[in-house]
């Protein structure tokens, strides 16, 4: 005879496994994204990964040598940042597509407009019950320490 709640526990564990698999898939797919971006004058091209890591810088010809160091630095920074933003948007769009397959959770992760909101909401989903679990543990510890609760005075 099964105890009350066993079926619900099994269903919850199955959803947790599915959520974990989808989270791992999101991470794997974001690692496979690459974004190639060139500056407006096509002097250089940068390649970044789905997490924004710089993978490559390519210079086209010798035109970069004619730029002042500060100007070249500015072109590099702006081009890298544009590539990172675009890679981040692509990773977010891909992740939102996968979120439609995730078991129902509080909040709608598929409707968030930017990566920061998405990451914060995803973190909240995984840590939502953490605070209440810590509070319950602290209350239990506090009760155990009070005289008279366990026969001690």
Residue frames as a rotation matrix with the C-alpha (Angstrom) as fourth column:
UNK 1
0.577 0.817 0.000 0.00
0.817 -0.577 0.000 0.00
0.000 0.000 -1.000 0.00
UNK 2
-0.281 -0.696 0.661 1.42
0.685 -0.627 -0.371 3.36
0.673 0.348 0.653 -1.01
UNK 3
-0.400 0.079 -0.913 1.65
0.777 -0.500 -0.383 6.19
-0.487 -0.862 0.139 1.45
UNK 4
0.726 0.687 -0.004 -0.34
0.613 -0.651 -0.447 9.34
-0.310 0.322 -0.894 0.83
UNK 5
0.742 -0.388 -0.546 1.63
-0.407 -0.909 0.093 11.70
-0.533 0.153 -0.832 -1.38
UNK 6
-0.062 -0.815 0.576 3.95
0.217 0.552 0.805 9.13
-0.974 0.175 0.143 -2.98
UNK 7
0.243 0.219 0.945 2.48
0.950 0.144 -0.277 9.73
-0.197 0.965 -0.173 -6.43
UNK 8
0.989 0.122 0.085 2.79
0.135 -0.978 -0.157 13.49
0.064 0.167 -0.984 -6.02
UNK 9
0.465 -0.885 -0.033 6.39
-0.338 -0.212 0.917 13.10
-0.818 -0.415 -0.398 -4.84
UNK 10
-0.122 -0.489 0.864 7.25
0.624 0.639 0.450 10.92
-0.772 0.594 0.227 -7.83
UNK 11
0.584 0.403 0.704 5.63
0.805 -0.393 -0.444 13.43
0.098 0.827 -0.554 -10.19
UNK 12
0.954 -0.264 -0.141 7.53
-0.213 -0.930 0.301 16.30
-0.210 -0.257 -0.943 -8.56
UNK 13
0.139 -0.955 0.261 10.81
-0.090 0.251 0.964 14.41
-0.986 -0.158 -0.051 -8.81
UNK 14
0.061 -0.052 0.997 10.13
0.909 0.415 -0.034 13.63
-0.412 0.908 0.073 -12.49
UNK 15
0.889 0.285 0.359 9.51
0.410 -0.845 -0.344 17.35
0.205 0.453 -0.867 -13.13
UNK 16
0.707 -0.694 -0.139 12.72
-0.355 -0.518 0.778 18.20
-0.612 -0.500 -0.613 -11.27
UNK 17
-0.085 -0.725 0.684 14.70
0.432 0.591 0.681 15.76
-0.898 0.353 0.263 -13.44
UNK 18
0.345 0.296 0.891 13.12
0.939 -0.110 -0.327 17.25
0.002 0.949 -0.315 -16.58
UNK 19
1.000 0.012 -0.024 13.91
0.015 -0.996 0.093 20.78
-0.022 -0.093 -0.995 -15.39
UNK 20
0.355 -0.933 0.059 17.50
-0.200 -0.014 0.980 19.79
-0.913 -0.359 -0.191 -14.69
UNK 21
-0.079 -0.348 0.934 17.84
0.787 0.554 0.273 18.23
-0.612 0.756 0.231 -18.16
UNK 22
0.663 0.389 0.639 16.44
0.713 -0.587 -0.382 21.35
0.227 0.710 -0.667 -19.83
UNK 23
0.896 -0.397 -0.198 18.73
-0.243 -0.813 0.530 23.63
-0.371 -0.427 -0.825 -17.78
UNK 24
0.018 -0.924 0.381 21.72
0.137 0.380 0.915 21.53
-0.990 0.036 0.134 -18.85
UNK 25
0.107 0.100 0.989 20.55
0.968 0.217 -0.126 21.71
-0.227 0.971 -0.074 -22.47
UNK 26
0.962 0.248 0.118 20.23
0.265 -0.950 -0.165 25.50
0.072 0.190 -0.979 -22.26
UNK 27
0.546 -0.826 -0.141 23.80
-0.349 -0.377 0.858 25.74
-0.762 -0.419 -0.494 -20.97
UNK 28
-0.142 -0.604 0.785 25.14
0.529 0.624 0.575 23.37
-0.836 0.497 0.231 -23.65
UNK 29
0.363 0.359 0.860 23.39
0.931 -0.161 -0.326 25.24
0.021 0.919 -0.393 -26.43
UNK 30
0.988 -0.040 -0.151 24.52
-0.023 -0.993 0.114 28.64
-0.155 -0.109 -0.982 -25.16
UNK 31
0.202 -0.976 0.076 28.12
-0.113 0.054 0.992 27.37
-0.973 -0.210 -0.100 -25.25
UNK 32
-0.156 -0.230 0.961 27.69
0.812 0.524 0.257 26.47
-0.563 0.820 0.105 -28.94
UNK 33
0.851 0.504 0.151 26.55
0.507 -0.709 -0.491 29.95
-0.141 0.494 -0.858 -29.98
UNK 34
-0.395 -0.902 -0.174 29.12
0.779 -0.429 0.458 32.14
-0.488 0.045 0.872 -31.69
UNK 35
0.794 0.596 -0.118 28.63
0.466 -0.722 -0.512 35.69
-0.390 0.351 -0.851 -32.85
UNK 36
-0.345 -0.870 0.352 30.83
0.913 -0.225 0.340 37.35
-0.216 0.438 0.872 -35.45
UNK 37
0.785 0.572 -0.238 30.64
0.531 -0.819 -0.219 41.14
-0.320 0.045 -0.946 -35.59
UNK 38
-0.231 -0.828 0.511 32.62
0.944 -0.318 -0.089 43.71
0.236 0.462 0.855 -37.59
UNK 39
-0.385 0.054 -0.921 33.04
0.406 -0.887 -0.221 47.39
-0.829 -0.459 0.320 -36.90
UNK 40
0.595 0.764 -0.248 31.28
0.138 -0.401 -0.906 49.85
-0.792 0.505 -0.344 -39.21
UNK 41
0.434 -0.507 -0.745 34.42
-0.847 -0.511 -0.146 50.43
-0.306 0.695 -0.651 -41.30
UNK 42
0.989 0.027 -0.146 35.22
-0.072 0.947 -0.314 46.70
0.129 0.321 0.938 -41.54
UNK 43
0.204 -0.965 0.167 38.67
-0.843 -0.260 -0.470 47.23
0.497 -0.045 -0.867 -40.03
UNK 44
-0.855 -0.488 0.177 38.26
-0.502 0.689 -0.523 44.36
0.134 -0.535 -0.834 -37.61
UNK 45
0.212 0.870 -0.444 36.00
-0.477 0.489 0.730 41.44
0.853 0.057 0.519 -36.78
UNK 46
-0.650 -0.342 0.678 35.49
-0.760 0.285 -0.584 39.86
0.007 -0.895 -0.445 -33.37
UNK 47
-0.077 0.604 -0.793 34.02
-0.164 0.777 0.608 36.50
0.984 0.176 0.040 -32.50
UNK 48
-0.580 -0.018 0.814 32.41
-0.812 -0.065 -0.580 35.87
0.064 -0.998 0.023 -29.11
UNK 49
-0.883 0.280 -0.377 30.74
0.275 0.959 0.068 32.84
0.381 -0.044 -0.924 -27.59
UNK 50
-0.031 0.999 0.020 27.19
0.399 -0.006 0.917 32.54
0.916 0.037 -0.399 -26.31
UNK 51
0.502 0.151 -0.851 28.26
0.865 -0.097 0.493 33.59
-0.008 -0.984 -0.179 -22.83
UNK 52
0.999 -0.040 0.020 30.04
-0.037 -0.992 -0.119 36.66
0.025 0.119 -0.993 -24.17
UNK 53
0.396 -0.917 0.056 33.59
0.193 0.143 0.971 35.31
-0.898 -0.373 0.234 -23.96
UNK 54
0.525 -0.326 -0.786 35.95
-0.789 -0.533 -0.306 36.75
-0.319 0.781 -0.537 -26.55
UNK 55
0.687 -0.223 0.692 37.19
0.241 0.968 0.073 33.96
-0.686 0.117 0.718 -28.82
UNK 56
-0.104 -0.718 0.688 38.92
0.959 0.112 0.262 35.74
-0.265 0.687 0.677 -31.67
UNK 57
0.494 0.134 -0.859 39.91
-0.091 -0.975 -0.205 39.13
-0.865 0.179 -0.470 -33.09
UNK 58
0.053 -0.442 0.895 40.68
0.935 0.336 0.110 39.44
-0.350 0.832 0.432 -36.80
UNK 59
-0.008 -0.133 -0.991 42.12
-0.126 -0.983 0.133 42.52
-0.992 0.126 -0.009 -38.47
UNK 60
0.675 0.266 0.688 41.36
0.639 0.255 -0.725 43.15
-0.369 0.929 0.002 -42.12
UNK 61
0.526 -0.551 0.648 44.42
0.477 -0.440 -0.761 44.44
0.704 0.709 0.032 -43.88
UNK 62
-0.441 -0.795 -0.417 46.60
0.856 -0.233 -0.462 47.11
0.271 -0.560 0.783 -42.32
UNK 63
0.026 0.525 0.851 43.96
0.227 -0.832 0.507 49.83
0.974 0.180 -0.141 -41.90
UNK 64
0.832 0.304 -0.465 44.05
0.487 0.003 0.874 49.42
0.267 -0.953 -0.145 -38.11
UNK 65
-0.051 -0.957 -0.287 47.66
0.994 -0.077 0.077 50.69
-0.096 -0.281 0.955 -38.14
UNK 66
-0.512 -0.086 0.854 46.46
0.431 -0.886 0.169 54.10
0.743 0.455 0.491 -39.25
UNK 67
0.597 0.792 0.129 44.31
0.217 -0.314 0.924 54.51
0.772 -0.524 -0.360 -36.15
UNK 68
-0.213 -0.564 0.798 45.56
-0.725 -0.457 -0.516 56.22
0.655 -0.688 -0.311 -33.01
UNK 69
-0.883 -0.196 -0.427 45.86
0.080 0.834 -0.546 53.77
0.463 -0.516 -0.721 -30.09
UNK 70
-0.764 0.645 0.007 42.87
-0.189 -0.213 -0.959 55.29
-0.616 -0.734 0.284 -28.29
UNK 71
-0.100 0.732 -0.674 40.80
-0.979 -0.193 -0.064 55.14
-0.177 0.654 0.736 -31.47
UNK 72
-0.414 -0.124 -0.902 41.71
-0.448 0.890 0.083 51.49
0.793 0.438 -0.424 -32.08
UNK 73
-0.990 0.047 -0.134 40.89
0.140 0.463 -0.875 50.69
0.020 -0.885 -0.465 -28.45
UNK 74
-0.483 0.860 -0.161 37.50
-0.586 -0.455 -0.671 52.40
-0.651 -0.230 0.724 -28.83
UNK 75
-0.059 0.421 -0.905 36.72
-0.934 0.297 0.199 50.43
0.353 0.857 0.375 -32.02
UNK 76
-0.709 -0.282 -0.646 37.69
-0.104 0.949 -0.299 47.18
0.697 -0.145 -0.702 -30.28
UNK 77
-0.937 0.348 0.010 35.61
0.016 0.071 -0.997 47.86
-0.348 -0.935 -0.072 -27.18
UNK 78
-0.258 0.898 -0.356 32.52
-0.809 -0.402 -0.429 48.92
-0.529 0.177 0.830 -29.13
UNK 79
-0.133 0.169 -0.977 32.74
-0.807 0.554 0.206 45.99
0.576 0.815 0.063 -31.53
UNK 80
-0.867 -0.219 -0.448 33.24
0.062 0.844 -0.533 43.47
0.495 -0.490 -0.718 -28.73
UNK 81
-0.791 0.611 0.029 30.32
-0.186 -0.195 -0.963 44.91
-0.583 -0.767 0.268 -26.76
UNK 82
-0.081 0.770 -0.633 28.05
-0.985 -0.161 -0.070 44.79
-0.156 0.617 0.771 -29.83
UNK 83
-0.365 -0.122 -0.923 29.03
-0.461 0.885 0.065 41.17
0.809 0.449 -0.379 -30.45
UNK 84
-0.986 -0.023 -0.163 28.37
0.130 0.493 -0.860 40.30
0.100 -0.870 -0.483 -26.79
UNK 85
-0.512 0.855 -0.079 24.94
-0.592 -0.418 -0.690 41.96
-0.623 -0.306 0.720 -26.82
UNK 86
0.018 0.510 -0.860 23.96
-0.966 0.229 0.115 40.14
0.256 0.829 0.497 -29.99
UNK 87
-0.609 -0.299 -0.735 25.23
-0.168 0.954 -0.249 36.78
0.775 -0.028 -0.631 -28.68
UNK 88
-0.962 0.270 0.046 23.39
-0.024 0.085 -0.996 37.35
-0.273 -0.959 -0.075 -25.42
UNK 89
-0.229 0.923 -0.310 20.15
-0.869 -0.338 -0.361 38.16
-0.437 0.187 0.880 -27.28
UNK 90
-0.090 0.136 -0.987 20.50
-0.729 0.666 0.158 35.00
0.678 0.734 0.039 -29.37
UNK 91
-0.859 -0.278 -0.430 21.19
0.069 0.769 -0.636 32.87
0.508 -0.576 -0.641 -26.29
UNK 92
-0.773 0.628 0.088 18.19
-0.332 -0.284 -0.899 34.42
-0.540 -0.725 0.428 -24.53
UNK 93
-0.028 0.784 -0.621 15.91
-0.999 -0.044 -0.011 33.76
-0.036 0.620 0.784 -27.51
UNK 94
-0.320 -0.162 -0.934 17.08
-0.381 0.924 -0.029 30.14
0.867 0.346 -0.357 -27.70
UNK 95
-0.986 -0.080 -0.148 16.63
0.105 0.397 -0.912 29.68
0.132 -0.915 -0.383 -23.95
UNK 96
-0.518 0.855 -0.002 13.13
-0.682 -0.415 -0.602 31.15
-0.516 -0.311 0.798 -24.06
UNK 97
-0.009 0.480 -0.877 12.19
-0.848 0.461 0.261 28.63
0.529 0.746 0.404 -26.77
UNK 98
-0.562 -0.279 -0.779 13.37
0.066 0.923 -0.378 25.81
0.825 -0.264 -0.501 -24.52
UNK 99
-0.951 0.208 0.228 11.54
-0.274 -0.234 -0.933 27.29
-0.140 -0.950 0.280 -21.51
UNK 100
-0.100 0.961 -0.257 8.24
-0.973 -0.041 0.226 26.45
0.207 0.273 0.940 -23.23
UNK 101
0.093 0.062 -0.994 9.16
-0.189 0.981 0.044 22.79
0.978 0.183 0.103 -22.62
UNK 102
-0.868 -0.495 0.035 9.89
-0.101 0.109 -0.989 23.31
0.485 -0.862 -0.145 -18.92
UNK 103
-0.275 0.778 -0.565 7.34
0.891 0.427 0.154 22.20
0.361 -0.461 -0.810 -16.32
UNK 104
0.442 0.572 0.691 5.08
0.284 -0.820 0.498 24.97
0.851 -0.024 -0.525 -15.03
UNK 105
-0.441 -0.552 -0.708 6.68
0.888 -0.150 -0.436 27.26
0.135 -0.820 0.556 -12.47
UNK 106
0.499 0.549 -0.671 5.68
0.646 -0.752 -0.134 30.52
-0.578 -0.366 -0.729 -10.87
UNK 107
0.035 -0.452 -0.891 6.37
-0.344 -0.843 0.414 33.33
-0.938 0.292 -0.185 -13.29
UNK 108
0.902 0.265 0.342 6.57
0.239 0.353 -0.905 33.35
-0.361 0.897 0.255 -17.07
UNK 109
0.060 -0.990 -0.124 10.20
0.174 -0.112 0.978 32.98
-0.983 -0.081 0.166 -18.07
UNK 110
-0.220 -0.147 0.964 9.35
0.929 0.268 0.253 33.04
-0.296 0.952 0.078 -21.77
UNK 111
0.634 0.584 0.507 8.11
0.721 -0.683 -0.114 36.63
0.280 0.438 -0.854 -21.74
UNK 112
0.497 -0.489 -0.717 11.11
0.423 -0.585 0.692 38.40
-0.758 -0.647 -0.084 -20.22
UNK 113
0.997 0.064 -0.043 12.62
0.003 -0.584 -0.812 41.12
-0.077 0.809 -0.582 -22.38
UNK 114
0.425 -0.904 -0.040 16.30
-0.719 -0.311 -0.621 40.95
0.549 0.293 -0.783 -21.52
UNK 115
0.071 -0.499 -0.864 18.92
0.121 0.864 -0.489 38.53
0.990 -0.070 0.122 -20.28
UNK 116
-0.842 -0.405 0.356 19.30
-0.267 -0.259 -0.928 40.17
0.468 -0.877 0.110 -16.87
UNK 117
-0.121 0.890 0.439 15.57
-0.992 -0.091 -0.089 39.78
-0.039 -0.446 0.894 -16.10
UNK 118
0.559 0.301 -0.773 15.63
-0.481 0.877 -0.007 36.23
0.675 0.376 0.635 -17.47
UNK 119
-0.326 -0.782 -0.532 18.64
0.104 0.529 -0.842 35.23
0.940 -0.329 -0.091 -15.37
UNK 120
-0.813 0.052 0.581 17.17
-0.554 -0.378 -0.742 36.81
0.181 -0.924 0.336 -12.22
UNK 121
0.216 0.970 0.111 13.79
-0.975 0.209 0.072 35.13
0.047 -0.124 0.991 -12.69
UNK 122
0.425 -0.140 -0.894 15.45
-0.212 0.945 -0.248 31.77
0.880 0.295 0.372 -13.43
UNK 123
-0.705 -0.705 -0.075 17.56
-0.023 0.128 -0.991 32.15
0.709 -0.697 -0.106 -10.28
UNK 124
-0.513 0.602 0.612 14.41
-0.858 -0.359 -0.367 33.04
-0.001 -0.713 0.701 -8.33
UNK 125
0.478 0.708 -0.520 12.68
-0.715 0.657 0.237 29.90
0.510 0.258 0.820 -9.61
UNK 126
0.177 -0.497 -0.850 15.49
0.170 0.866 -0.471 27.68
0.969 -0.061 0.238 -8.36
UNK 127
-0.807 -0.555 -0.199 15.93
0.301 -0.098 -0.948 29.49
0.507 -0.826 0.247 -5.04
UNK 128
-0.179 0.828 0.532 12.33
-0.429 -0.552 0.715 30.49
0.885 -0.100 0.454 -4.29
UNK 129
0.782 0.553 -0.289 11.90
-0.042 0.509 0.860 27.83
0.622 -0.660 0.421 -1.61
UNK 130
-0.106 -0.920 -0.378 15.43
0.551 0.262 -0.792 28.15
0.828 -0.293 0.479 -0.27
UNK 131
-0.638 -0.132 0.759 14.63
-0.393 -0.791 -0.468 31.09
0.662 -0.597 0.453 2.02
UNK 132
0.364 0.843 0.396 11.56
-0.831 0.103 0.546 29.38
0.419 -0.528 0.738 3.50
UNK 133
0.661 -0.209 -0.721 13.53
0.261 0.964 -0.041 26.14
0.704 -0.161 0.692 3.99
UNK 134
-0.469 -0.883 0.029 16.28
0.351 -0.216 -0.911 28.08
0.811 -0.417 0.411 5.80
UNK 135
-0.367 0.432 0.824 13.67
-0.748 -0.663 0.014 29.85
0.552 -0.612 0.566 7.95
UNK 136
0.727 0.655 -0.208 12.01
-0.437 0.674 0.595 26.53
0.530 -0.342 0.776 8.88
UNK 137
0.275 -0.724 -0.633 15.42
0.549 0.659 -0.515 25.11
0.789 -0.206 0.579 9.80
UNK 138
-0.672 -0.537 0.511 16.27
-0.039 -0.663 -0.748 28.15
0.740 -0.522 0.424 11.93
UNK 139
0.075 0.792 0.606 12.91
-0.870 -0.245 0.428 27.97
0.488 -0.559 0.670 13.74
UNK 140
0.794 0.185 -0.579 13.40
-0.003 0.954 0.300 24.24
0.608 -0.236 0.758 14.40
UNK 141
-0.174 -0.941 -0.290 16.91
0.540 0.155 -0.827 24.90
0.824 -0.300 0.481 15.72
UNK 142
-0.571 0.026 0.821 15.60
-0.486 -0.816 -0.312 27.71
0.662 -0.577 0.479 17.93
UNK 143
0.500 0.842 0.204 12.86
-0.718 0.271 0.641 25.48
0.484 -0.467 0.740 19.36
UNK 144
0.594 -0.333 -0.732 15.31
0.353 0.926 -0.135 22.68
0.723 -0.178 0.668 20.05
UNK 145
-0.481 -0.871 0.104 17.53
0.346 -0.298 -0.890 25.08
0.805 -0.392 0.445 22.03
UNK 146
-0.064 0.536 0.842 14.70
-0.683 -0.639 0.354 26.26
0.727 -0.552 0.407 24.34
UNK 147
-0.937 -0.242 0.253 14.58
-0.347 0.542 -0.766 24.75
0.048 -0.805 -0.591 27.84
UNK 148
-0.379 0.824 0.420 11.71
-0.453 0.231 -0.861 22.39
-0.807 -0.517 0.286 28.53
UNK 149
0.234 0.485 -0.843 11.16
-0.969 0.047 -0.243 21.29
-0.078 0.873 0.481 24.92
UNK 150
0.191 -0.238 -0.952 13.12
-0.428 0.853 -0.299 18.06
0.883 0.465 0.061 25.15
UNK 151
0.746 0.181 -0.641 12.99
0.426 0.610 0.668 17.40
0.512 -0.771 0.378 28.87
UNK 152
-0.379 -0.901 -0.210 15.94
0.823 -0.225 -0.521 19.66
0.422 -0.370 0.828 29.72
UNK 153
0.715 0.600 -0.357 15.53
0.697 -0.645 0.312 22.62
-0.043 -0.473 -0.880 32.04
